[in-house]
Amino acid sequence: MVPSASVSDPVLTVVLLSLCNFLIFMSLAPSWAASMDVAGGFSGSVSSVMNMVGQAAGSGSAIIFGALVDHVSWMAPFYVISAVMLGSALLWAFFIDPERLVTDRS
């Protein structure tokens, strides 16, 4: 996301943003599949919580990003999105174990 906001060529910006969207959407199917793997019989509940949190974040992001653009810079939302995506990737890599159910108490 940050390189797409940093380049001055509009065509390259569109290409980089398209690549970002492609990679983001490629992560959707594994996210939903992992929620079914870790939730077992409660996959409907876990999926609904994932959906609710995602919708709440999407609703709040318009207000937050608008304030960031007004008070900081138009590039600030790109940095925030990049940090959230990096944090999510780190959490996924080091703390998510799709082999262990959430109902296992160990």
C-alpha positions in Angstrom: 0.0 0.0 0.0 2.7 2.5 0.9 4.5 2.2 -2.5 1.3 2.9 -4.3 0.9 6.1 -2.4 4.5 7.1 -2.9 4.8 7.0 -6.6 4.1 9.9 -8.9 3.1 8.0 -12.0 -0.8 7.4 -12.1 -0.5 4.2 -14.1 2.0 2.7 -11.7 -0.2 3.7 -8.8 -3.2 1.9 -10.3 -1.1 -1.2 -11.0 0.3 -1.2 -7.4 -3.2 -0.7 -5.9 -4.6 -3.5 -8.1 -1.8 -5.8 -7.0 -2.6 -4.9 -3.3 -6.3 -5.7 -3.9 -5.4 -9.0 -5.6 -3.2 -10.1 -2.7 -5.8 -9.0 -0.1 -8.6 -10.9 -1.8 -6.4 -14.0 -2.1 -6.3 -14.1 1.7 -10.1 -14.2 2.1 -10.7 -17.9 1.3 -7.9 -19.2 3.6 -9.3 -16.9 6.4 -12.8 -18.4 6.1 -11.4 -21.9 5.8 -9.3 -21.5 8.9 -12.2 -20.3 10.8 -14.1 -23.5 9.9 -11.0 -25.5 10.9 -10.5 -24.0 14.3 -14.1 -23.7 15.2 -15.3 -27.2 14.5 -19.0 -27.3 15.3 -19.1 -23.6 16.1 -17.9 -22.5 12.7 -21.1 -20.5 12.2 -20.5 -18.5 15.3 -16.9 -17.8 14.6 -17.7 -16.8 11.0 -20.4 -14.5 12.2 -18.0 -12.8 14.7 -15.4 -12.5 11.9 -18.0 -10.9 9.7 -19.3 -8.5 12.4 -15.8 -7.3 13.4 -14.9 -6.8 9.7 -18.1 -4.8 9.1 -17.5 -2.7 12.2 -14.0 -1.9 11.2 -15.1 -1.0 7.7 -17.7 1.4 9.1 -15.3 3.0 11.4 -12.5 3.3 8.9 -14.4 6.0 6.9 -14.5 8.3 9.9 -11.0 7.5 11.1 -9.4 7.8 7.7 -11.2 11.0 7.0 -9.8 12.5 10.3 -6.3 11.2 9.4 -6.5 12.9 6.0 -7.7 16.2 7.5 -5.3 16.3 10.4 -2.2 14.4 9.3 -1.7 13.6 5.6 -3.5 11.9 2.8 -0.8 9.2 3.0 -1.6 8.4 6.7 -4.4 5.9 5.9 -2.1 4.0 3.7 0.4 3.7 6.5 -2.4 2.6 8.9 -3.7 0.0 6.5 -0.1 -1.3 5.9 0.5 -1.6 9.7 -2.8 -3.4 10.3 -2.0 -5.8 7.4 1.5 -6.5 8.7 0.1 -7.1 12.3 -2.5 -9.5 10.9 0.2 -11.4 9.0 2.3 -11.7 12.1 -0.6 -12.8 14.2 -1.5 -15.4 11.5 2.1 -16.7 11.2 2.9 -17.0 14.9 -0.4 -17.4 16.9 -2.9 -19.2 14.7 -2.8 -23.0 14.8 -5.4 -24.3 12.4 -4.8 -27.9 13.8 -6.1 -27.0 17.3 -9.8 -26.4 17.8 -10.9 -23.4 19.9 -13.0 -25.8 22.0 -9.8 -27.7 23.0 -8.8 -26.6 26.5 -5.0 -27.0 26.6 
